Amino acid sequence: MSSALAIAGVTAVLRDLLNDGLINHNVSGLLGSTVTVSALPPDRVVPVNGTESTQLNLFLHQVTFNTGWRNHALPSRDGAGTQRLSNPPLALDLHYLLSAYSAEELGSEILLGYAMQLLHEVPVLDRQAITTALTPSPSVDTTLPPALRALTECGLADQVEQIKLVPDPLSSEEMSKLWTAVQSHYRPSAAYVATVLLIESSKPTRSTLPVLSRGPVDPITKRDRGVVVQADLLPPFPTIQTVAATNGQPAATVGSTVDLAGHHLDGTNRTILLSNGRFGIDQALPAAGGGSGSLVSFTVPVVPAGVYQVALQVIRPGESDPRTSNVLALVVGPEITTAMPITVGRDGNEAATIGLTVQPQIQPGQSASLLVGTRDVSLGRITVATGSINVVVADAPTGESLLRVRVDGIDSPIIDRSAVPPVFHNYRVTIT
C-alpha cells in the first residue's frame, strides 16, 4: 500500500538507480570529474554564478491519471455519506525529464548515453531495489533531511503492481514548450514515464459478509430455497413508489398524514423507518393503512424541518424474516401555529415587529427567514432551538400581506389545496 509519499519515493529510487549505475561504470573516472545526480527543476540546476558541474538531473514535469486503473473504480460511500464502502487506489503516471549537464565538450552526451542505457536495462523497479534505495544505512540516517527519512514509510515496495519505466518520445515542439516553461537553457534530454503508481488510503471500509444461502434453508434437506422465479414484471419485494402528504402539500408538517404508495407492502409488523443523518434521527414508527398491499400511511412525529429518508419494514406473507423496502425522500416543513390573521403597527422608524410561533422548533445551525408577502427577512443566526420568532421588518409597507416561514429552503404551507380552485390560507398580517 503506497502513501502520498510514494511520488517522491519513485523519484528517489530513480535517482539512486542512476547514481549507482554511474558509479559502477566509473563514469567519473571517464570524464575526469565528479558526477552527481539531482532531482531539481532545470532552472535551479546551474547555480547563479554560472559554473556548470557534471551531473544528471531528473525532473518530474507532469503527473497524469492512469487511464486503465482510473476506469476501474472510484471511492464510494454509503447513502448517508458517513461510511466508506471502497478505497480504490489513486493511479498515477509520473512523467520525467532526464537531462545531462557538463562544462566539458561531449560530456553531456556521454552522461545521457550511460543514463539511457541504465534505464533501458532496468525496465521494472523491483521491490528489493526500492527497499534498498529508500532504507538508508544507520550511519547516515541521522544526517538525512526529514523529508528523505520519511520516504522509508511510503510503502512503495508493497504496492500490488510493479512500477515500469517506459520511454516517452516528445516531439521537438513539445520539448521546446517544456524548456520554455521552465525558463532554462536547453540541455540534451530524454523523457520517461514511470507507470503505475498506486496511492491507497488507509481508512477502514465497511465490508459485506459473504452469502451463506439463497433464501430459507429447508430443515430436512439442509438446502436453500434458491432463486425465486416468477412470471411478473413487478419484483416480489416491498417497493415504495411515491411518498406524499395527504393534504396535497409539497412538504409534510408535524402531525400530518403521509401516504406511501407502492406494491407488496402487505404483511405483519409493518414499521415505518424514518431517518435523518444531520440531526441523528433514526425512528421506527407504527404504520397504518389496514392490510393493503399498495398503500401504507403514518403520522409525522415531532421532528425538525428537513429532508428525511423513509422506508417500510414488513414481514411478508409466508416469510419469517422482515424485509426492508427501498428508501425515498420525505420533506418535512415548518408550520405557523399562531392564530391568524394578526395586526401589527409600525413604530416611529416605520418598522414593524412581527412575532409568531412555529412548529417544529427551529434548530441551531438551520437557516430561517420570514417571508412577508414577497419580502424575505432573515432571522439571523440560530444558536438555540426555538419555536418563537420575532422579526423586525424595516420600512414595512402598510396593508395586508401573506406570511410564510422558510427553514432550510422549505416553506410553511400557504395554499389550501383542498379548495377548488386552490386558495391561500389566511396566514395574513395587517400592518398599520
N, C-alpha and C positions, 0 to 999 in steps of 0.2 A: 504494500500500500504506500503510494508516494504522497507526500505532503506538498504544500505550496513551495517548500524549499527546493523541490526537485528541479525546477527550471535552472536555478543557479547550480544545482548539483550536476546537471548534464554538462554545463559549460566548464565546471571544474574538472570533470572526468576527461573531457576532450583536451583541455589544456594540459592535464597530467600525461595523457597519452602522447601528445605531440612532444612534450618536454622529454619524456623517457626515450622516445624514438630518436630524437636528435642527439641525445647523449650516447645511445647505443651505436649510432652510426658515426660518432665522433665528428659531427658537423662543425663544432667549434674549432677543432684542430685543422679541418679542411679549409676553413675560412680565415683562420688565424686570429679570431676574436671571439669573445664570449657571446653565446646566442641565448636569448631569453624568449619566453612565450608569455604573452599578456592577453588579457581579456578586457580591453578598454575600447571606448568609442574612438574611431580613427582620428578625430581632431585632438585627442589627448595623448596619442602615441608619441609624436615628435614633441620634445619639450620646447618651451618658449625660446630658448637660446638657439634653436635650430640644429643642434647636434643630433644627428640621426644615428641610433645604435642598430646593431644587427639583431633583429628579432622578428618573430611571428606574432601576429595579432589575430585573435578570434573574437569577432564582433557579432552579437545576436541582434540582427537588424529587424526581424519580424517574427511574430508568433501568430499562427493560424490554427483554426479548429480542424481537427482530423475528420474528414467527411465520413469515413467508414464508421468510426465509433460514435460520432455526433448523432447519426441517424439511428443508433441502437436504442437509446432511451434518454429521458430527461428526468431530473429529480422530481419526485411526486410526493404529495401529502394527502391526508385524508380530507373528507369534506369539510371538517371544521378547521383545517389548516394547522392543527396542533401537533400531529404526529407524522414523522417521515415514514413513507412506505417503501422508498427505494433510494439508494445512494449511488447512482451510476457515475462513473468517473468523468472528470473533465479531461477530454482527449485533445492533446495539442501537438502540433508540429513546430519544431524550432528551426528557423532559417538563419544560418550563419554565413558570415563573410570572412574568409581566411585570407589575410594579406601579409605580404613579406616586405620587410624594411631592411635596407642596408646602405651604408655610405660607400661601399666598395662596388666597383663595376662587376656586374653579373652576380653579385651577392644575393640580390632579391630572387633572381631566377633559381639559384641553387637551393635556397631555403624553401621556396614554393614547391620545387620538384620533390624534395625529400618529404615535405608535409603531405603532398597529394599521394605519394607512394604509401606513406603510413596509413592514411585514411582508406586507401584502396585495399590494403592488406587486412584491415580490421573493419569489415563492413557492419559488424554487430558488436555492441558493447556487452560483453559477457558479465555475469553477476560478480565473479571474482575480481575482475578488473575494476568494477565500480566500487566494490567494498574496499579494495586496496587504495584506490585513489582518494576516497573520502574518509579513510581512517588513518590519520597521521600517527607517527610513532610517538611514544610518550615523551621523548626528549624534546620534540618540537611542538607538542600540543599546546603547551602553556604560552608559547611565543606567537601563536597564530592569532589573527584578529578574531573577535567574537563571531563575525559572520561566517568565517571559514570553519570554525569549530562547530557551529550549529548545523552545518551540512551533513555531519555524521548521522543526524536523526531524520534525514529527508526520506528514507525508505525507498530510494531509487532502485536498489538491488532486489527488492522484494516485489516489484510490480509484476503483474501477470504477463504482459507482453514485453519482450526484449526490445531495446532501442536499436534501430538500424540507421546507418549513415548512407545517404543517397546523394550523389552529385545533383546540383540544381543549376542547370545551364541558364545563364542570364544573357540576354541579348546586349549588344553594345549600348542600345538606348536605355535599357533597364539599369545597366551598370553605371551609365553616365548619370542618370537620375539619382541613383543611390549615393554616389560620391558627391554629387552636388548637394544633396540633402544634408549630409554630414559635414559639409563645409570643410573639406580637407583635400589635399593634393592626391591625385590618383596613384595607386601602387599596384604592382602585379597581384592579382586576386583570383580566388576561386570560391564559388558558392556551394554550400552543402545544406541538406535538410536532415535533421535528426527526428525520426518518427518511430514510435508514437510515445508520447509522454502521458501517463495516466495519473492524474491527481485525484485522489479519493478522499471523501470526508470520513472522519472517524465517529461521527454522530450516530447513535443507535437508531435502528429502524424497527418498525413493527412487522414481524414475520408471521405469516399464517401457518397453521398446523396442517400437516398432510391429511388427506381424506381417508378415513378408515372404511367407510361403507357408503353405498349409494342408496339412501332411504333406509327404512326399518329393516332390522335383521330378524329373520324367522327363527324363533327359539328352538325349533326342532332340527331344521336343516342347517342352521347357522349360516345361511346365505342371505345376502342383502337382496332387497326388492329389485334393485337395478333401475335402469332408466325407464320412466313412465312415458308412454306414447299415447297421444290422444288425437282424434280426428277433429281438431278445432283450431281456429286461428287465435283464440284467446289463450294466454298461458294459464295454467291451473293454479296460480298463486294469487294471493290477495294483492290487488293493484288499485292504487288511488289515481284517478284521472283528473279530478278537479277538486279544488278547495274554495268554498265561497261562503260568505256570511249570508244568513237567511234574510236579512233586511235589505239585501242588494247593494250594500256599501262596499267600496273597494277595499276598505280596511275594517276588520272586525274590532269591536270595542269590548271592554270588560263586561261580563255578564251576558253578552250576545251569544246567539247560537250559530255554530259553524257546521256546514254540511260537507262531508267527504263522500264524493260520488266515485264509483268505480265498479269493479267486478270481483267476485269471490271474496266478499267481505263478511260473509256469514260465518257463524261458528260460536264457540263458547269463550268465556273470559276475554271478551273484546275490550281492549285498553288503548286509549289514545296516548301516544308518546309525543310530548311537546318539549322542545329543547331550544336553547339559545346560548351559544358559546360566549358571547360578550358578557352576559350577566351571570353565567354559570348556572343556568336554569336547565333542569332535566326532570320533568314531571310526568307521572303516569296518571291519566285522568279516566274516569269511567265513561264508557261510550253508550249512547242511546241510539234509538232507531229500530227497536224490535229485532226481528231476525232477518231483516232484508240483506240480501247479498250484494245489493248495488248502492246502498246508502247507509251512512253512519253519521251521527251528529254528536256534538259535545258543546258544553258551555265554556266560554273563555274565562279562565280564572284571573285573579288579580296579578297581573304581570306587567312589567314596564313596556312602554311602547317600543316597537321594533319589529324586525323580521325574524320569524321563528321557523323551525323545521318541525313538521308534523308527520306522523306515521301511525299506522294501526298495527297492533299486535293481537293475534287471534289464534285460537286452536281450531283448525278446520275440521269439518265432519269426517270421522273415520281416522283421525290422527290423534296422537297423544302429546306431541311437542308443539309449542307455539311457533307461529310464523310471523315475520315482520314484513310489512308491505314496503313499497318504495317510499321515498321521502319527497314531500313537496313543501313549498314555502307558504307561510301564513303571515300576513301583515296585520299587526295589532296597533291600532292608533289611539290617540288621546280623545277625550270627550269632555265637553264643558258641562259641569254639574250645577252651576249657579242658575237660580230661577231667572228665566228670561221672559220678556225683554227688560233692560235696565236703562236708567237715565243718569248721566254724569254731567257736571258743569265744568266749564273752563275757569282757570284761575286768571289772575291779572296778566300773566305772560302768555295767555291764550293756549295754555297746555291743559290737557285733561288726563286725569289718573283713572285708569280702569282696573278694577280688582275682580278676579274670577277664581273659582275653584275648579279643578280638573281632576280626572282620574284616567289612568293610574298616575301615581306620583312621578314627577319628572326626576330622573336620576342624575347624580353627579357625572359630568362629562358629556351629557346629552346637549345638543344644540336645540334651543327652543325659542319661539317667537310668537307674537300675537299679530294676526292679520286683521286690521281694521279696514273693512272694505277691500281695497286693492293695495293698501299700505302695509308693509311688513316692518314691525317694530320688534327688535331683538330683546330678549330677556337678559342678555349678558351671560356671564359665566355662571354655570350652576355648580355649586360646591357641596350642597346638602340636598337630600331628597325632599321634595316639597310638592304639595298638592294645591298650593295657593300661589297666585301670581298677581303682581301689581305692576302695571306698565304705565309710564308717563308718555303720552303722545304729544310731542311738541307741535305747535301750530295746528292744533286739532281743528278740522273743519266742522262747523255746526251742521246738524242734521242727523239723519238716520244711516247707520252703516251695519253691515253684517260682520259677525265676529267668527274667527277660526283660530284654533291653537295648532301650531305646527311643531312637532317634535321629531328631530332627525329626519326631516323631509316628509313626514307623514302628517296629513291634515286631519283635524277632527271633522266628523260628518257635518255637512252643511245643506245637503239636498235630501228632501223627503222623497225617496224613490217608490214609496208605496202609493203615492198620489198619481192620478192620471189626468193631465200630464204632470211630470215631476215639478215640485215647488221647493222653495227654500224653507228650511227650518227657521223658526222665529228666534234665532240667535242674533238678536239685534241690540244695538246700543244707540241711544239718542243723546247727542252731545249738544248742550245748550250754552 
